[in-house]
Amino acid sequence: MRVTRFILWLVAAPAWIVTGAALLLYPHTPAWARGLAMLAYLAASALVLWKTPARWRAPAVLGFALLGAGPWLAVRPRDDRPWILGQERAPSVTIAGDGVTIENVRHAVWRSATDADIRWETRRYDLQAIRTVDLVVEPFDDWRGLAHIFVTFGFEGGEHVAISIESRREAGEVYSPLRGVFHHYELLYVIGDERDIIGLRANIRRDPTYVFPTRATPVEARALFLSMVRRADALGREPEFYNTLTATCATGLLRHVNEVRTHKVSALDWRILFPGYADELAWDLGLFQMGGSLEEARARHLINERSAFEPRLNGAMWSRKIRGQ
């Protein structure tokens, strides 16, 4: 009986804590309302513990936690919020044979992280023209583990298109890993020019930005591209929540990579949770097309010194420049 009670508490206590955090961080609600909800939750919890016999306290706390989580679980993702600059539109994709037509491809000219001319275009891509896929890593903290990763596809003729899986935030929201667990952000695939999506990070935010060429064959690159644009289109029709633990840039990219790989990458690898080390994971798996050491590869493929915008360079020329070509 004591063992059973102990096991129930191992489940009930974390459930109670998570529900409390969900109420305290309830999305799109004033702070005073969240504070009152938390006080009511604590008071009701104390009453449950006081009035319930000892042997039934763990099940009672668990049941109360599940009941308290109801309002949070009822929150649904939406696509009609006042989004931050550059995330106002979700892609829409039509696939016909080897042709892929994408609406809302982003082509932005950034002056600062909050000021830009955003243009949305409809473009058609030929699947048979896809040649390469590169992994982009953008650490944004003094500790490398906190980072954003995405991929960019190279086409015959030098055109590139980047696909970035992002937390979709409302105007005024600041990204928080903790809030990201509790339905504060939706999930968005941003599809756009390299000069926009990579340039924003390297030239405007001035984060260290690495562009690593992978060993993916054209066939594998096409399969990855199709997997990602189909997912982007699905999210445009049925929005989903971003989640810091289960639905991020890294877990999303892992899902697509595993769809096209015979040998799957483990979702339990710690470097999926800390994507600043995604290049190390890719290196260990032999996914990069380069020799030397990982540190040498990082030094070669850090593009910040080559990324300065120049008026004479079009998108394809800029893509070659950041690769030292």
C-alpha positions as CSV (number, residue, x, y, z in Angstrom):
1,M,0.0,0.0,0.0
2,R,2.8,2.4,0.9
3,V,4.6,1.6,-2.4
4,T,1.4,2.3,-4.4
5,R,0.8,5.6,-2.5
6,F,4.4,6.6,-3.2
7,I,4.0,5.9,-6.9
8,L,0.8,7.9,-7.0
9,W,2.6,10.9,-5.4
10,L,5.4,10.6,-8.0
11,V,2.7,11.2,-10.6
12,A,0.4,13.6,-8.6
13,A,3.1,16.0,-7.4
14,P,4.6,16.9,-10.8
15,A,1.1,17.1,-12.3
16,W,0.1,19.6,-9.6
17,I,3.2,21.7,-10.3
18,V,2.7,21.7,-14.0
19,T,-0.9,22.7,-13.7
20,G,0.1,25.5,-11.4
21,A,2.7,26.7,-13.8
22,A,0.1,26.5,-16.7
23,L,-2.3,28.7,-14.7
24,L,0.4,31.2,-13.7
25,L,1.6,31.4,-17.3
26,Y,-1.9,31.2,-18.9
27,P,-1.5,32.7,-22.4
28,H,-3.1,36.0,-23.6
29,T,-4.4,36.8,-20.1
30,P,-3.6,39.9,-17.8
31,A,-1.2,39.3,-15.0
32,W,-3.8,40.1,-12.3
33,A,-6.1,37.5,-13.6
34,R,-3.4,34.8,-13.7
35,G,-2.4,35.8,-10.2
36,L,-6.0,35.4,-8.9
37,A,-6.3,32.0,-10.7
38,M,-3.0,30.8,-9.0
39,L,-4.2,32.0,-5.6
40,A,-7.5,30.1,-6.1
41,Y,-5.7,27.0,-7.2
42,L,-3.4,27.1,-4.1
43,A,-6.4,27.6,-1.8
44,A,-8.4,24.9,-3.4
45,S,-5.4,22.5,-3.2
46,A,-5.0,23.2,0.5
47,L,-8.7,22.4,1.0
48,V,-8.4,19.1,-0.9
49,L,-5.4,18.1,1.2
50,W,-7.2,19.1,4.5
51,K,-10.5,17.4,3.8
52,T,-9.2,14.2,2.1
53,P,-8.1,11.1,4.1
54,A,-4.4,10.4,3.9
55,R,-4.8,7.3,1.7
56,W,-6.8,9.2,-0.9
57,R,-4.8,12.4,-1.0
58,A,-2.5,11.5,-3.9
59,P,-5.4,10.5,-6.2
60,A,-7.3,13.5,-5.0
61,V,-4.4,15.9,-5.8
62,L,-3.9,14.2,-9.2
63,G,-7.6,14.5,-10.1
64,F,-7.7,18.1,-9.0
65,A,-4.5,18.9,-11.0
66,L,-6.1,17.3,-14.1
67,L,-9.3,19.3,-13.5
68,G,-7.4,22.5,-13.1
69,A,-5.5,21.9,-16.3
70,G,-8.8,21.8,-18.2
71,P,-8.9,25.6,-19.1
72,W,-5.3,25.5,-20.4
73,L,-5.9,22.3,-22.4
74,A,-8.9,24.0,-24.0
75,V,-6.8,26.8,-25.5
76,R,-6.7,26.3,-29.3
77,P,-4.0,27.6,-31.7
78,R,-5.0,30.4,-34.0
79,D,-3.7,32.0,-37.2
80,D,-5.4,35.4,-36.8
81,R,-3.4,37.1,-34.1
82,P,-1.5,40.4,-34.6
83,W,1.9,38.8,-35.5
84,I,5.3,40.3,-35.2
85,L,7.0,41.7,-38.3
86,G,7.8,39.0,-40.9
87,Q,5.5,36.4,-39.5
88,E,2.2,37.8,-40.7
89,R,1.6,35.2,-43.3
90,A,1.9,31.4,-43.4
91,P,3.0,29.6,-46.6
92,S,0.5,27.9,-48.9
93,V,1.8,25.1,-51.1
94,T,0.5,23.4,-54.3
95,I,2.4,20.4,-55.7
96,A,1.8,19.3,-59.3
97,G,4.2,16.7,-60.6
98,D,7.7,18.2,-60.3
99,G,6.4,21.7,-59.8
100,V,5.9,23.2,-56.4
101,T,4.1,26.6,-56.2
102,I,4.5,28.4,-52.9
103,E,2.4,31.4,-51.9
104,N,3.8,33.8,-49.2
105,V,7.5,33.3,-49.9
106,R,9.1,36.0,-47.8
107,H,11.5,38.5,-49.6
108,A,12.3,41.2,-47.0
109,V,14.7,44.1,-46.8
110,W,15.7,44.5,-43.2
111,R,16.9,47.8,-41.7
112,S,16.7,46.6,-38.1
113,A,15.1,43.7,-36.3
114,T,11.8,45.6,-36.0
115,D,11.9,47.7,-39.3
116,A,11.8,46.2,-42.7
117,D,10.1,46.2,-46.1
118,I,8.3,42.9,-46.1
119,R,7.3,41.5,-49.5
120,W,5.4,38.3,-50.0
121,E,5.7,36.5,-53.3
122,T,4.3,33.5,-55.1
123,R,7.1,31.4,-56.6
124,R,7.3,28.1,-58.5
125,Y,10.1,25.7,-57.8
126,D,11.2,22.8,-60.0
127,L,12.0,19.7,-57.8
128,Q,14.4,18.3,-60.4
129,A,16.5,21.5,-60.1
130,I,17.2,21.0,-56.3
131,R,20.9,20.1,-55.9
132,T,22.0,20.8,-52.3
133,V,20.8,21.3,-48.7
134,D,22.8,23.2,-46.1
135,L,22.3,23.3,-42.3
136,V,22.3,26.8,-40.8
137,V,23.1,27.2,-37.0
138,E,22.5,30.5,-35.2
139,P,23.6,30.5,-31.6
140,F,22.0,33.5,-29.8
141,D,23.4,33.3,-26.3
142,D,26.8,33.3,-24.6
143,W,26.2,29.6,-24.1
144,R,26.2,27.8,-27.4
145,G,23.3,25.4,-26.6
146,L,20.6,28.1,-27.1
147,A,20.3,28.5,-30.8
148,H,18.1,28.4,-33.9
149,I,18.7,26.0,-36.7
150,F,17.2,25.7,-40.1
151,V,18.0,24.5,-43.6
152,T,18.4,26.1,-47.0
153,F,18.1,24.4,-50.4
154,G,20.3,25.2,-53.4
155,F,18.9,25.0,-57.0
156,E,20.6,24.6,-60.3
157,G,21.5,28.1,-61.4
158,G,22.4,29.4,-58.0
159,E,19.0,30.1,-56.5
160,H,18.5,29.2,-52.8
161,V,15.4,29.1,-50.6
162,A,15.5,28.8,-46.8
163,I,12.9,27.1,-44.6
164,S,12.9,28.1,-41.0
165,I,10.7,26.5,-38.3
166,E,9.9,29.2,-35.8
167,S,7.8,30.2,-32.8
168,R,5.1,32.5,-34.2
169,R,4.8,35.4,-31.7
170,E,2.3,38.2,-31.3
171,A,3.5,41.8,-31.6
172,G,5.2,42.7,-28.3
173,E,5.9,39.2,-27.2
174,V,9.4,38.2,-26.3
175,Y,10.5,34.6,-26.7
176,S,10.8,32.6,-23.5
177,P,11.6,28.9,-23.4
178,L,9.4,28.5,-20.3
179,R,6.4,30.2,-21.9
180,G,7.1,28.1,-25.0
181,V,6.0,25.1,-23.0
182,F,2.6,26.6,-22.2
183,H,0.8,27.4,-25.4
184,H,2.1,31.0,-25.8
185,Y,3.3,30.7,-29.4
186,E,2.1,29.0,-32.5
187,L,4.3,27.1,-34.9
188,L,5.3,28.6,-38.3
189,Y,7.4,27.6,-41.2
190,V,8.9,30.7,-42.8
191,I,10.0,30.1,-46.4
192,G,12.1,32.8,-48.0
193,D,15.2,34.1,-49.6
194,E,18.6,33.4,-48.0
195,R,19.4,37.1,-48.2
196,D,16.4,37.7,-46.0
197,I,16.4,34.8,-43.6
198,I,20.1,34.3,-43.2
199,G,20.9,38.0,-43.6
200,L,18.5,38.9,-40.8
201,R,20.6,36.8,-38.4
202,A,24.1,37.6,-39.6
203,N,23.8,41.3,-40.5
204,I,20.9,42.6,-38.5
205,R,20.9,40.6,-35.2
206,R,24.7,40.1,-35.6
207,D,24.5,36.6,-34.2
208,P,27.2,34.1,-35.2
209,T,25.8,32.3,-38.2
210,Y,27.1,29.1,-39.7
211,V,26.2,27.6,-43.0
212,F,27.3,24.0,-43.3
213,P,27.1,22.0,-46.6
214,T,25.7,18.5,-46.1
215,R,26.2,15.3,-47.9
216,A,22.6,15.0,-49.0
217,T,22.2,13.8,-52.5
218,P,19.8,15.7,-54.9
219,V,17.3,12.9,-54.4
220,E,17.5,13.2,-50.6
221,A,17.4,17.1,-50.8
222,R,14.2,16.9,-52.9
223,A,12.6,14.5,-50.4
224,L,13.5,16.8,-47.5
225,F,12.1,19.8,-49.4
226,L,8.8,18.1,-50.1
227,S,8.5,16.9,-46.6
228,M,9.0,20.4,-45.2
229,V,6.7,22.3,-47.6
230,R,3.9,19.8,-47.1
231,R,4.2,20.4,-43.3
232,A,4.3,24.1,-43.9
233,D,1.1,24.0,-45.9
234,A,-0.6,21.8,-43.3
235,L,0.2,24.3,-40.6
236,G,-1.2,27.1,-42.7
237,R,-4.5,25.3,-42.8
238,E,-4.5,23.8,-39.3
239,P,-2.4,25.8,-36.9
240,E,-0.5,24.1,-34.0
241,F,1.3,25.2,-30.9
242,Y,5.0,25.6,-30.7
243,N,6.4,23.7,-27.7
244,T,9.9,24.2,-26.3
245,L,10.3,20.5,-25.6
246,T,8.4,18.7,-28.4
247,A,7.8,21.1,-31.3
248,T,10.8,23.4,-32.0
249,C,13.1,24.1,-34.9
250,A,15.3,21.1,-33.9
251,T,12.5,18.6,-33.3
252,G,10.7,19.6,-36.4
253,L,13.8,19.3,-38.6
254,L,14.6,16.0,-36.9
255,R,11.1,14.8,-37.9
256,H,11.7,15.7,-41.6
257,V,15.2,14.2,-41.6
258,N,14.0,10.9,-40.2
259,E,11.3,10.8,-42.9
260,V,13.9,10.7,-45.6
261,R,16.7,8.7,-43.9
262,T,17.0,5.0,-43.7
263,H,19.0,5.2,-40.5
264,K,16.9,7.3,-38.1
265,V,18.4,9.9,-35.7
266,S,17.4,9.4,-32.1
267,A,15.0,12.0,-30.7
268,L,16.6,11.3,-27.3
269,D,19.9,12.8,-28.2
270,W,20.6,15.8,-25.9
271,R,21.7,17.9,-28.8
272,I,18.1,18.0,-30.1
273,L,17.1,19.9,-26.9
274,F,20.1,22.2,-27.2
275,P,20.3,22.9,-31.0
276,G,23.4,25.0,-30.8
277,Y,25.1,21.6,-30.9
278,A,23.2,20.4,-33.9
279,D,26.4,20.8,-36.0
280,E,28.2,18.4,-33.6
281,L,25.4,15.9,-34.0
282,A,25.5,16.2,-37.7
283,W,29.3,15.8,-37.7
284,D,29.1,12.7,-35.6
285,L,26.5,11.2,-38.0
286,G,28.7,12.0,-41.0
287,L,26.2,14.3,-42.5
288,F,28.6,17.1,-43.4
289,Q,30.6,17.4,-46.7
290,M,33.9,18.5,-45.2
291,G,37.1,17.3,-43.7
292,G,39.3,18.4,-40.8
293,S,37.9,18.9,-37.3
294,L,34.6,20.3,-36.2
295,E,36.3,23.4,-34.9
296,E,38.0,23.9,-38.2
297,A,34.6,23.4,-40.0
298,R,33.0,26.0,-37.7
299,A,35.7,28.5,-38.5
300,R,35.4,27.9,-42.3
301,H,31.6,28.1,-42.4
302,L,31.0,31.1,-40.1
303,I,29.7,33.5,-42.7
304,N,29.4,36.8,-40.8
305,E,32.6,38.4,-42.3
306,R,31.3,37.6,-45.8
307,S,27.7,38.5,-45.3
308,A,27.7,42.3,-45.6
309,F,24.9,43.5,-47.9
310,E,26.1,45.1,-51.1
311,P,23.6,46.8,-53.5
312,R,25.2,45.2,-56.6
313,L,24.7,41.7,-55.3
314,N,21.5,39.9,-56.2
315,G,20.3,36.9,-54.2
316,A,22.2,34.3,-56.1
317,M,25.4,36.4,-56.0
318,W,25.0,37.0,-52.2
319,S,24.5,33.2,-51.6
320,R,27.8,32.5,-53.4
321,K,29.6,35.3,-51.5
322,I,28.6,33.9,-48.1
323,R,30.0,30.5,-49.2
324,G,33.3,32.1,-50.3
325,Q,32.6,31.2,-53.9
